Amino acid sequence: MVKINPIKKITVTEQVMEQIASWITSNELKPGDKLPNERLLAEEFGVNRGRVRESLRALALIGLITIKPGEGSFVSEHESPIPAETIVWMYYKEIDNFEDIYAARKLIESEVLLEASQHLSDNEINNLEEILQNLNNLSIKEKNNAAFQQLLDEFDLHLGLCSSNKIYSKLMQTIIHLRHESMLKILNVPGAWENSIEWRTRFIQAIKDRDTEMVKKSD
């Protein structure tokens, strides 16, 4: 007998969020654009204003929109980071599930790397090389896991921001927060520092060579 998975229920609030988010990610609404007011959105979606308000607050929480009291809601003009507290709250049940976090990391990071590699400018590559040099310098000076991890996060966040897909950028921020504890433990394993530097070095070289296949292998 075939395996039947239960149908996941999606709330009205989530449906409204998805619709508005799709306007933003598809560029129907551009950075700085003002969203219709709550009343109009409620009428268009056929829901009450409370649901619309919840959706807007959630979208503001993850940085897709900015709510200005007395003015309305606007598409964020700059990529604002998701507060760490927000991510911990959203994923508090999974925060210690290292296997699931690792699986999610492999899937998301691979896609982000591939997407970002197609949009990196020479200046952005230079920024990544500078971070990589700082990683190398730190590995020579002292074994400071916290400082090393901060540089790794900076490198990976930069890649997320270089992606043309805003959702990928947010997902990368999420993964970086979720992997924090497990990464600190991994960095204590012999060779972990060297491996972290090596694959990022391969990635940058693959970008310079415009070698898409090598980009896929570098992760």
Number of C-alpha atoms within 10 A of each C-alpha: 3 4 5 6 6 6 6 6 7 8 10 15 17 16 15 21 19 14 12 20 21 14 14 20 15 11 10 10 17 15 15 14 15 17 18 13 14 18 14 13 19 18 12 10 15 9 15 14 17 13 20 25 18 15 22 24 16 16 19 19 18 18 20 26 28 21 18 9 7 6 9 13 21 21 22 19 14 11 15 15 15 18 14 14 10 13 18 15 10 12 12 13 9 13 19 14 13 15 11 11 16 15 10 15 19 12 10 15 20 16 17 23 21 19 18 21 24 14 14 19 13 11 9 14 18 13 14 21 17 13 17 21 14 15 22 16 11 17 16 9 8 10 13 12 18 13 13 21 19 13 17 21 19 15 19 22 19 20 25 25 19 22 21 16 15 19 17 22 22 21 19 24 22 22 21 21 18 24 19 15 13 16 17 14 11 13 20 13 9 9 10 14 20 13 12 17 17 14 15 19 16 16 23 19 17 19 21 13 11 13 13 15 10 15 21 15 12 18 15
